Amino acid sequence: MIHATLHQLKVFEATARHGSFTRAAEELYLTQPTVSIQVKQLTKAVGLPLFEQIGKRLFLTQAGQKLLETCQGIFEGLSQFEMAVSDMKGMKQGQLRLAVITTAKYFVPRLLGPFCQRYPGIDISLKVTNHQHIQERMANNEDDLYILSQPPEQPELKIHPFLENPLVVLAPKSHPLVGQSNIPISALDHESFIMREPGSGTRQAVQKLLKVHKVDVKVRLELGSNEAIKQAIAGGLGISVLSQHTIISEGTTGEFAILDVEHFPIERHWYVTHLAGKQLSVVAESFLQYLMEESHELAEKFLPNLGRDSLKQQLARKTVSGAA
Ligand code: PGA
């Protein structure tokens, strides 16, 4: 192994991650034969096969799996070192890998703006996806920090709550229930419902509440995006339950109303989390601190209508415009 180069380890890591020479070559801007030669040389240095090819796909052998874990440790260590050196030089530099649930995409970029201005040397990768995919990313240790509203029990996490993320019943403004107070939850029984996809935390929270109250909504449409659901509501296809954040920052299009249904809003929070055993990079540590210190101030600026009190006021005004 003493003859293996860092470059070979990089090539091996990408091949293992993709399970394909071709995809690794694309990622690293190399040719496919270069990738397979590098892996061959590394295999020779190790003295055991690293991959098994079954059909078109490559699978790691036991030695390959061990080497992959070693590579990840080496790269993590090197990037920590790089950041520590930048920090010693007095300038925060490096990469911040964030994965956030779909509703956080409405707010996190606003947080990132001032953070990047403060530390211009930081590169950010931001992945927006649903709860299930976030959990998969956690299992593979793909990111530094995760923002979500329903932290899973596994893997073990360090969890910091930071802002409210209530779920509200959204209907088109022309819906007959708009303006009524304290609508019994059983009234949802008769409504055409638009539901998020399996794997969505929103869907899980809604289904749990409906189950507790034995409400069996007619799911007319299942959609994998909050924005698509909003369009479907506006198009009169039905009502849905979404995070209040999904309607917080758009202009006064006036297309939606929040229905005052009992047991709603479902009160939830956003949490910023990281794997309990993970040594956070200097950059991730700084972002976590920044988020905890600044998010409330930024929320007051960008999310003036968030929260229970504000919802009550809006409902008291009978209808809520799209800018609510
Ligand atoms: P989801 O999460 O995209 O998994 O539904 C959104 C939320 O919980 O706010």
Boltz pocket constraint, residues with backbone or C-beta under 6 A from the ligand:
constraints:
  - pocket:
      binder: B
      contacts: [[A, 101], [A, 102], [A, 103], [A, 104], [A, 129], [A, 130], [A, 131], [A, 132], [A, 148], [A, 149], [A, 150], [A, 165], [A, 196], [A, 199], [A, 200], [A, 201], [A, 202], [A, 203], [A, 243]]
      max_distance: 6.0
